[in-house]
Amino acid sequence: MMKKSAWYKYDEKALSDVFHFNDDYKAFLSECKTERECTLSAVELAKKAGYMDLETCIQNNTSLKPGDKVYANNKDKNIALFIIGEEPIENGMNILGAHIDSPRIDLKQVPLYEDTEICLLDTHYYGGIKKYQWVALPLAMHGVVVKKDGTKVNVVIGEDDNDPVLGISDLLPHLAQTQMKKDAGSIIEGEDLNVTFGSMPSKDEEKEAVKANIKKLLKEKYDIEEEDFISAELEIVPAGKARDFGIDRSMVMGYGHDDRVCGYTSLRAILDTDTVKKTACCLLVDKEEVGSIGATGMQSKFFENTVAELINLTGDYNDLKLRRALTNSYMLSSDVSAGYDPNYPAVMERKNSAYLGYGPAFNKYTGARGKSGCNDASPEFIASLRKTMDDANISWQTAELGRVDQGGGGTIAYILANYNMQVIDCGVPVHNMHAPWEVCSKADIYEAYKGYLAFLKQA
């Protein structure tokens, strides 16, 4: 049952295509380190590809017909793109769903303080991280500050070569005897993830002179006051670009592969698709790393409401058509899987692991222990996907997330399955998942893109 690495099948032209596609992906991953940046980039790419803003179509009561392409932007934090198919939407859709949020560190709403003439930022980590991985590392700040008058100020610090970087200090080994006796989960406490922001005092102030100087710089550069942090969304992420990884340049190291690697390949797949029999959809959502909650998470009504608007613009709307559209749909929950790592074989089961270079991995189920919290895809759906992938000459594999009882995880699959549609997880294997710098194979990234293309076009 062991398959063959995708690298073996590439001729010189195909190899060039693989590397060219990954160059585009590296640029996206380097520039889009927050869900807002991913969404706004997707909007721009959609516009260039001829997609219409669904909100404008709704306002103008624009009738949609087969071949029309529309996008819906939800609060600049998640987006849905559609190609209207030849068949009525109530016959179902082919949906690619990925999340574009990644584990990170967020600023608290009152973050700025001074201690022993060092200005720091108080934080709260987001998603499942190993906190010790985020210290003594060059960090950047990305996000938006919204002032009381509604003005939005975009902030990026630490990415330009001329920018300073930020960071979180660690304890020197010489004084770390007590620290090193702690277990890994408590070596660095959550409340100790304080970002160093500056240390130069203002000569005009006697009290908290360093903080005063920082406030002056923020006012001069961004025209923001300390109180504007209250209505800000600022994220601390690793500083630096995605890079080729390995002496053979066969992999990509970058921040946010989970799950922007599936978000980007899904986005490119729909942008590179013209006409379809069944309506095609790419859905990029927020908040997966914290339970898919909130107005921009998968559990919101955004997707359902958007499909209702589509049905209304393609004919007469009724609730039954919406229910039929959702239950008759097929979905790939495009999310990463754990790649087999020879450094840590004890947590993996060789026959049912995802391997770097073997293409996207289909996870029939995720969850934990006795499949708790999982979506368990039907064999009928899997059989149809086998045919679709093989007919398109896609390298693919199947996997579980580690050994039974070793751990587990979840995706947005179960949420869409609640509509009674056919759903399975399908994504790129990753090393170092949830670490500041993750690693993926260029072959897997390209094969995922090609596989998603084939899925969108299936009848």
N, C-alpha and C positions, 0 to 999 in steps of 0.2 A: 504493500500500500504506500510505501515511501515514494514521494514524487521527486522530480528533478528540479534543481535550481533554475530560475528563469534566465539567468545569465547565459546558459548554454545555448539558448535558442536565438540569441541576437546576432544578426550579421552586422557588418560595419555601419550600414545606414540606420538600422534599428538601434544600435548602440548610441549613435549620434542623437537620435530622437530621445532616448532615455536621458542623456546628459543635458540636452537642451531643455527638456521639460523641467528637470530638476533645477536648472539655473533660474527659471521663472519662479519655481516654488521657493527657492532660497530667498529671492528678493521679496516675495510676499511675506514669508515668515519673519524676515528681518524688519520689515516695515510695519507689520500688523501684530503688535504684541498685546493688544487688548481687544475685547469683543467689539468695542466701538470702532476701532481702527479696521477690524476685519469687515464689519458691516458696511462702513462708508466706502471701503475699497471695493467691496462687492457691488455696491450701488453704481460706482463709477464704471466698473467693468460691464455691468448689465446695460447701462446707458449706451456705452460704445458698441455693444452687440445688438442694439436696436430694441431693447426692452422698454416698455411703457410703464410709468408709475401707476399702479393700480388705483391709488387715491385720486389721481387726475381723471382716470377712466370712470370712477364712481361719480365724481362731481359732474362730469360731462355726460353721464349715462351712455358711455361708449359701448356699443355692441361688440363683443369679442367673437372671433371666428377661428376655425382651425388654422394653426400656424402662427397666430398672434402670440407675442411674448410679453409678459408683464412681471413686475416685481412689487412686493409689499415690504416696506421698511417699518419695523416696529420699534419706535423710540431709539433709533440708531444703535440698537443692541442685538436685534436679530432680524432676519430677512428670509422671505420666501420668494422663489422665482418659479414661474410656470410657463410651459409651452402648451397652448391649447391643442388637444389632440383631435383627430378625425372623429373619434367616437364621443358620445355624450359623456360629460364628466361623471354622471351617476354610474357609468360602467366601471368606474374606478380609475386610479392613477398609479403611475410608477414613481415612487418617492425615494429620494436620497435624503436622509436626515443625519446631520452631524452637529456637534456643539463647537462653539468657537471661544468659550471661556477656558482658561487654564489655571492650575494652581499658582498662587502668587501671594504677595503681601499687600494689604490695603492700608492706607492711612486712616487712622481714627478721625472723627469729625473735629476733635480738638487735639491736634497732633503736636503742635509746636511748643517746645519748652527748652529751658537751659539748665544744665547741671554742671557745676565746676567749670564754667566758662567753655562748655561745649554745647552747641545747639543740636538738639535731637528731634526726631519725629516719632511719635507714638504710633504703633501699628496693630493690626489684627490680621492674622493670616487667613487665607481663603482657600478652601479645598484641602485635600489630603497631602500634606507635605511632610518630609523629614526635616524638622526645623534646623538641625545641625548642618544641613547642606547649604543653608542660606547665609552663613556667616563668613567673614573674610573673603568676600566675593564682590567684584565690581557690579554695582546695581544701577539701574536707571529708573526714572520716574516718568510714567505716561498717564495721561488722563485729561480731564476737563474740569474747569472751575466755572460755575455759573453764578454770576453776580446778581444782586437784588434787582437790578433793572433788566435782567434776562440776558445780558451779554454773556456769551460763552467764550472762555479763554482756553485754548488748547495748550497743553503743557507737555513738552518732551525734554527731559534733561538726561544727558549721559549717553546719547547715541552718536552725535556728531564727533568727529575726531578732535575737535577743539573744545568739546564740552568737558566739564568735570564729571566724575562719576560719584556715586554715593556708595554706602556700604554699612554693614552691621559688624561690629567688632567681636572678636573672640578672645578667649583667655589664653595667655601664653602658657606653654607646657610647664614651665618652671613653677607656676603657681596653680596648677590645675589638678593637684592630687585629689582633692575632694570632688571636683567636677568629673574626673575620669572614673570615679567609682559609681557614678550614676548610670542608670540604664539609658539606652540610646534615645528613648522617647523624652527624657527629661534632662539630658545634657544641656540643651538650650531650652529654656522655658518660653512659652508664648509671649509673656509680658516682657521678656528680655530682647525681643526682636526690634530693638529701637535703632532707627536709621540715623547715622551721623550726618548732619546737614551743614555744619560749619563750625569755625572756631575763632574767627577774627572779630574782635570787639569794635564797637563804634566809639570813637573818641569823644563823641558828644553826649554819651550816656554813662551814668555811674552804675545803675541797677540793670541787670540782665543786658549788658552791653553787646554781647554776641548775638543774642536774639534780636535786639534792636537793629543791628547791622543786617541781619538776614531779612527782616521785615522791610528794610529800606531797599534791599536788592530786589525783593519780590515786587515791590511797588514800582521800581524803575523799569524792570524787565517785562513784567506781566500786568502791571496796573491792578494788582490785587492786594487786599488787606487781609490781616490775620483772620478776621471774622468770615471771610469768604471761603475758608476751608470747610465751614459748616455745610455749604451747598456745593461741595466738590466731590469728584470721584477720581481719586488719584491712586494709581497702582504702582507698586515697586516690583520690577522684573529684572532679570539678568541683563546687563549691558552688553551690547555687541551683536554682530551679525551672525546669521547661520553660516556654517562653514562646511566644506568638504571634509569628510572624516575617513581615515584610513589612507595609507600610502598609495593605494590604488584608486582613491577618490570614489569608492563604491557606495559610500554612505553619506548621510547629511546629519551633522550635529547642530541642533538649534533649540531655542526655547519655544515650548508650546506645540510640539508635534501632537500631543494629546490636547485637543483633537483637531488642530488646524490642518494637519496633514490630510485628514479625511474631509474636512471642510473645504480645503482648496481643491482637492481632486474632484469632489462632488460639484463644486462651483464650475470648474473648468469643463467638466463633462456636460453640464446642461448648456453652458455658453457655446460649446462646440457641437451642439445638436441643433438641427434645423426643424424638420417636421417629424411628428410622431403619431402613431395610431391612438394610443392612450395618452391622456394628458400627463405630461412629465413635470415633476416638481423637485426642486432642491430647497431644503429647509435647513437653515443655519440658526441655531438657538443658543441661548445664554443659560447660565446657572446650573449646568449639568453637574458640575463638580460639588455642588451643595444641595443636590436633590431635585434639580429641575423646577424649582419653585419660582414664584413671583410673576410679574406681568410679562417678563421676557423669557421665562423658562418654558420648557415643553408642556408643563402642566397648565399653562394659561390657555385661554380660549382664542388666542390670536390665530392659530392655524385653522381651527374650525370655523371661526368667523370669516377668515379670508377665503376659504373654499366656498362658503355660502355666498359671498360677494361675487366670486367667479361664476357660480351657477346662475346668479341673477343676471349677470351681464352676457351670458351665453344663451339665455332663454328665460322662461318663466320659473321663478324660484318657488320651491316648496320644501318643507322640512324633510319629507320622505326622500327627495332627490339627494339632499345633503347626507342623510344617513346611509343611503345606498352608495354614494360616492366614497364614503369613508370605509365602509365594510367591504367593498369590492376592490380596495386598493392593495397594492403590494409595496413593501418598503424594505430597503436596506438601511438598517440603523448603522450608519457609517461611523464606526468608532474603533479606536485602536485596540490591539490585543497585546499581551505580553509576549515578547520574542524570547525564544529559548536562549539562555545565557550560559555558556560553558563554565563560567565562574561560579554559578549557583545552581548546579544540577539537582540538588536535593529538594527544591521546591517545585520542580517541573516533572511532568510525566512524558517521556520522550515520544511515544507514539501519538500523543494527543496535544502536542505543543506546536506553536507557530514558529517557523524558522525564517530568519532574515534571508531574503533573496528568493523565496518560494512563492511570492505573490500575496495578495490579500487573504486574510484568514476569515473563514466563516465560523462563527461560534453559534452552534445550535442553541445553546443556553449559556447564561452567565450565572449571576447569583452567588450564593455561598453555601457551604456545607451541603445539605440535602436539597440543592437547587433553590434555596430560599430567595425570594425576590426576583426570580428569573422570568424571562420570556423564553418559552421552549418552542422553537419553530417546528412546523409540521413537516413530515417527510415528503409530502406531496409538493410543498413549496420548494424544499431543498432539491428535489429531483428536477424541477423545472429550471432551477438556477444552475444545476450541473450542466444541463443541456445548453443553456444560454452561454455560459462561460466557455465550455469546450468548443461550441460552434464558432466562437469568436477568437479561439486560440489564446485564451487568457490563462496564465499560470495562476493557480489558486490552491488553497489548502484549507484544512479544518483544524480547529484547536479548541482547547479549554483553557481557562485562566488558572493554570497551575494545578497542583495535586489536590485531590479531594481532601477536604478539611484543613487545607493549608491556608486558605483565605478566601478571596473572591472579590467580586465587584459587580457593577451594573452600568447600564447605559439608558438611553431614552427609549429603548425598544419596547419595554413593557407598557409605557404610556400610550404609544400608538396602537399597540395590540389591544388596548381596552376598547378601541373602536371596532374590534373583531376583524381587523385586517390582517393579512399575512405579513409577518415581520421576522427578520433575522439580523443578527449582528454581522457586519462584514467590514473589516478594516485592516489597516497596516500594522504589522508587528513592530514593537518598539523596545529598545533597551533603555534602561535608566528612567522608566516611566515615572512621572511626577517629580523628577529631579529638575534642578534649574536648567541643565543641558541634557536633552534626550537625543537618541540616535535611531535613525531609520535607514533602511536600504533603499537606494535609488531605484532598484528594480521593482521593489514592492510598491513604491510611490507611483511609478509609471504603470504598473500592471493594475493597480487600484483604479487609476484614471480610465484605463481602457476597459476594465470590467464594469465600471459605472456607466460608461458610454453604452456598452452592450445592453445593460439592464434597462436604461431609459428607452431604448429603441425596441425592446421586446413587446410583442403584441399581447 
